Amino acid sequence: MTDLDSCANPTGAVMTGGSRSSSCPSRLDQFAVGSAAESLALPIHLSVLVDRWTAAASRCLEPPLLSFAPPAGGLSRTISTGHDTERFVARTALAFRSADMGSLVRDWSAGAAKTYDAAVAAKRNVPPRRNEWTMLQFDTGDRGRLIEVRGDLATATHIVVMIPGMTNELSNVDRDFRPRSDLMYNELVARAKPGERVAVIMWLGYSNPQTLQLGAAIASTMARNGAVTFIDDMRALRATGTLAEITVVAHSYGTILAGEAMERGLPVDRLVVVGSPGMNSTDRVTLGSPEVELFASSVGARPGPAAGFVRSLGTVMNAFNPVGLMLVDIATGKDWAASTANVGAHGVDPTTPDFGSTVFQSDGQGHSAYFEARSLALANLALIGLGRRPVADLDETDVPNRKQVMGPSPMTNGA
């Protein structure tokens, strides 16, 4: 078995400002593989297995979250068969991963809290902190950087990362982005099955165009710059050793960033884009990251006959005129931002049949309809985030935990 009696200081990508000095993720798989091998001769090597477990737990990591290690006699009874041995090794490995990630989250949070407290002391305009959100990163530079998580990253089986669009910044995070992220978390919790544990990361990690910055919105410079940072953060999340499936939900201009990240190799399981003005691509193949499953939706993509007639007439009258199309779509309830995709500067609409994404239905009207409570759109976002398929109709009978869902988090302190 690989020696676990000492731990070298590991290195690897982390979220900006993070630290991994107290972690030993590389030892985890070595322990699991070695334990599985030695379990073939368990009666002889049981004491060795216990010694290795104890050494790894006490010297490499903080005590595992699953504190189930009994004395040797009890352990012998617990893993008296090969099947039980396998289960023990798996649970031990999971405990080490959870403890390791929990340590990283505490490191990130402590660093972010120092920066936040300094900003408060300097009387800068910062958003209030919330009880149920753990701050992972905070910076007031430019228009600010804020990364928070709701739920336990250390034990999550499904992680959803939210990317906002234009006009989102520190000064208005409680107006739009945090409430939407709260609703996303609530819907995930409501639809989670036994054994599924969820976490939502609110990623306000890039500078995005503001209302009057039309040139910046048409260009992709901010999206490209943000994509580099986003990939680094997702690689840091993967480097923690999390076993969770990671789903990214991007909205509006954030979908351009997501498209740029796909071209550079995005290390996640699924990407969902809603209200997209395009992803700077002509189809799914040219996006890259072929292992990432892509979903897309646009409000009003399947209009009724009357709205469809008005939109068709408007499209003919305003061919290649994004402003005209936007006015028509506002009148008919379609997502006006998505209508600029095929005639704008950011490529083909990812909800078009030939693009190659899995298109799902969203109800409601307007550019922000995807995050309305108990809507079909939000239900589908949650289902995809839980690794399931989107549905065509809302079914509240298939929501086992609706009564357990908590509301938005109360403030703890503000500025």
Residue pairs with C-beta under 8 A, 6 or more apart in sequence:
1 34
1 35
1 37
1 38
1 48
1 52
2 27
2 30
2 31
2 33
2 34
4 27
4 30
4 31
4 52
4 55
4 56
4 59
4 60
5 55
5 59
6 59
7 24
7 27
7 59
7 60
9 21
10 20
10 23
10 24
10 25
10 26
11 20
12 20
12 25
12 236
12 239
13 232
13 235
13 236
13 239
14 20
14 104
14 108
14 236
14 239
15 108
15 136
15 137
15 147
15 232
15 233
15 236
15 237
16 137
16 229
16 232
16 233
17 108
17 111
17 112
17 115
17 137
18 104
18 107
18 108
18 111
18 236
19 104
19 107
19 108
19 111
20 104
20 107
21 107
22 61
22 62
22 103
22 107
23 61
23 100
23 103
23 104
24 56
24 60
24 61
24 100
25 97
25 100
25 239
25 240
25 241
27 56
27 60
27 96
28 93
28 96
28 97
28 100
28 241
29 93
31 52
31 53
31 56
31 92
31 93
31 96
32 89
32 90
32 92
32 93
34 52
35 49
35 52
35 53
35 89
35 92
36 86
36 89
38 45
38 48
38 49
39 45
39 49
39 79
39 82
39 85
39 86
39 89
42 49
42 79
42 82
42 85
46 72
46 75
46 76
47 72
49 75
50 69
50 72
50 75
53 69
53 92
54 69
56 96
57 63
57 64
57 69
57 96
60 96
61 96
61 99
61 100
61 103
62 99
62 102
62 103
63 99
64 92
64 95
64 96
64 98
64 99
65 95
65 98
65 99
65 102
65 154
65 155
66 91
66 92
66 94
66 95
66 98
68 91
68 95
69 75
69 92
70 78
75 88
78 84
78 88
79 85
79 87
79 88
94 243
97 154
97 241
97 242
97 243
98 154
98 155
99 154
100 240
100 241
101 153
101 154
101 240
101 241
101 242
102 153
102 154
104 240
105 134
105 136
105 149
105 153
105 154
108 136
108 137
109 134
109 135
109 136
111 137
112 135
112 136
112 137
112 138
112 147
113 135
113 138
115 138
115 139
115 140
116 126
116 129
116 135
116 138
119 126
119 138
119 140
119 415
120 126
120 413
120 415
123 415
124 140
124 415
125 170
125 171
125 415
126 138
126 140
126 144
126 170
126 415
127 146
127 170
127 171
127 173
127 174
127 178
127 414
127 415
128 174
128 411
128 412
128 413
128 414
128 415
129 135
129 411
129 412
129 413
129 414
130 148
130 178
130 408
130 409
130 410
130 411
130 412
131 409
131 410
131 411
131 412
132 150
132 406
132 409
133 148
133 149
133 150
133 178
133 202
133 409
134 148
134 149
134 150
135 146
135 147
135 148
136 147
136 148
136 149
136 201
137 145
137 146
137 147
137 205
138 144
138 145
138 146
138 147
139 145
139 146
140 170
142 207
143 169
143 170
143 171
143 207
144 169
144 170
144 171
144 204
145 204
145 205
145 206
146 170
146 173
146 202
146 204
146 205
147 201
147 202
147 203
147 204
147 205
147 233
148 201
148 202
149 199
149 200
149 201
149 202
150 181
150 182
150 185
150 199
150 200
150 202
150 409
151 185
151 197
151 198
151 199
151 200
152 197
152 199
153 159
153 199
153 201
153 240
153 242
153 244
155 197
156 197
156 198
156 199
156 242
156 244
157 195
157 196
157 197
157 198
157 243
157 244
157 245
158 188
158 192
158 196
158 197
158 198
158 199
158 244
158 245
158 247
158 385
158 386
158 387
159 198
159 199
159 200
159 201
159 237
159 242
159 244
159 245
159 246
159 247
160 184
160 185
160 188
160 198
160 199
160 200
160 201
160 246
160 247
160 248
160 249
160 381
160 385
161 200
161 201
161 203
161 234
161 237
161 246
161 247
161 248
161 249
161 268
162 177
162 180
162 181
162 184
162 200
162 201
162 202
162 203
162 249
162 251
163 203
163 230
163 248
163 249
163 250
163 251
163 254
163 255
163 257
163 258
164 176
164 177
164 180
164 203
164 204
164 208
164 251
164 252
164 254
165 208
165 251
165 252
165 253
165 254
165 255
165 275
165 337
166 208
166 209
166 210
166 211
166 217
166 252
166 253
167 208
167 209
167 210
167 211
168 176
168 177
168 204
168 208
169 204
169 208
169 210
170 204
173 204
176 368
177 202
177 204
178 202
178 408
179 371
179 408
180 368
180 371
181 200
181 202
182 407
182 408
182 409
183 371
183 372
183 373
183 378
184 200
184 249
184 371
184 378
184 381
184 382
184 385
185 198
185 200
186 373
186 405
186 406
186 407
187 373
187 378
187 379
187 381
187 382
187 405
188 198
188 200
188 382
188 385
188 386
189 198
189 401
189 404
189 405
189 406
190 382
190 399
190 400
190 401
190 402
190 404
190 405
191 379
191 382
191 383
191 386
191 398
191 399
191 400
191 401
192 198
192 386
192 400
192 401
193 386
193 400
196 386
198 385
198 386
199 244
201 237
203 230
203 233
205 226
205 229
205 230
205 233
206 222
206 223
206 225
206 226
206 229
206 230
206 257
207 222
207 225
207 226
208 222
208 226
208 253
208 254
209 216
209 217
209 222
209 253
210 216
216 222
217 253
218 344
218 345
219 345
220 256
220 260
220 280
220 345
220 346
222 253
222 257
223 253
223 256
223 257
223 259
223 260
223 280
224 260
226 257
226 260
227 257
227 258
227 260
227 261
227 263
227 264
228 264
230 257
230 258
230 261
230 266
231 261
231 264
231 265
231 266
231 267
234 246
234 248
234 261
234 266
234 267
234 268
235 267
237 246
238 246
238 267
245 269
245 270
245 387
246 267
246 268
246 269
246 270
247 268
247 269
247 270
247 271
247 272
247 384
247 385
248 258
248 266
248 268
248 270
248 271
248 272
249 272
249 274
249 381
249 385
250 257
250 258
250 271
250 272
250 273
250 274
250 276
251 273
251 274
251 275
251 370
251 371
252 275
252 276
252 277
252 337
252 367
253 277
255 273
255 274
255 275
255 276
255 277
255 278
255 279
255 350
256 276
256 277
256 278
256 279
256 280
256 346
258 266
258 271
258 273
258 279
259 273
259 278
259 279
259 280
259 281
259 287
259 346
259 347
260 280
261 289
262 271
262 279
262 281
262 287
262 288
262 289
262 292
262 294
263 280
263 281
263 286
263 287
263 288
263 289
264 288
265 288
265 289
266 289
266 292
268 292
269 292
269 293
269 387
270 292
270 293
270 294
270 295
270 384
270 385
270 387
271 292
271 293
271 294
271 295
272 294
272 295
272 296
272 297
272 381
272 384
272 385
273 279
273 294
273 295
273 296
273 297
273 350
273 357
274 296
274 297
274 298
274 362
274 370
274 377
274 381
275 298
275 299
275 335
275 337
275 338
275 367
275 368
275 370
276 296
276 298
276 337
276 338
276 341
276 349
276 350
276 351
277 337
277 338
277 340
277 341
277 344
277 346
278 340
278 341
278 342
278 344
278 345
278 346
278 347
278 348
278 349
278 350
279 287
279 346
279 347
279 350
280 346
280 347
281 287
281 347
281 348
282 347
282 348
283 348
283 354
283 355
283 356
284 294
284 350
284 355
284 356
284 357
285 356
287 294
293 358
294 350
294 356
294 357
294 358
295 357
295 358
295 359
295 360
295 384
295 390
296 350
296 351
296 355
296 357
296 358
296 359
296 360
297 351
297 359
297 360
297 361
297 362
297 370
297 377
297 380
298 334
298 335
298 338
298 349
298 351
298 362
299 333
299 334
299 335
299 338
299 362
299 363
299 364
299 365
299 366
299 367
299 369
299 370
299 377
300 307
300 329
300 332
300 333
300 334
300 335
300 365
301 334
301 338
301 351
301 359
301 361
301 362
302 361
303 311
303 332
303 333
303 334
307 332
307 333
307 334
310 328
310 331
310 332
311 328
311 329
311 332
311 334
314 324
314 325
314 327
314 328
314 329
315 325
315 328
317 324
318 324
318 325
318 327
318 328
319 343
320 343
321 343
322 339
322 340
322 343
322 344
325 336
325 339
325 340
325 343
326 336
326 339
326 340
328 334
328 339
329 335
329 336
329 339
330 336
333 365
333 366
335 366
335 367
335 369
336 367
337 367
338 349
338 351
340 346
341 347
341 348
341 349
341 350
342 348
342 349
342 352
348 354
348 355
349 355
350 357
351 357
351 359
353 359
358 390
360 380
360 384
360 390
360 391
361 376
361 377
361 380
361 390
361 392
362 369
362 370
362 375
362 376
362 377
362 380
363 369
363 375
363 376
363 377
363 394
364 370
364 372
364 375
364 376
364 377
369 375
369 377
370 377
370 378
370 381
371 377
371 378
371 381
372 378
374 394
374 396
375 394
376 391
376 393
376 394
379 391
379 394
380 390
380 391
383 389
383 390
383 391
384 390
396 402
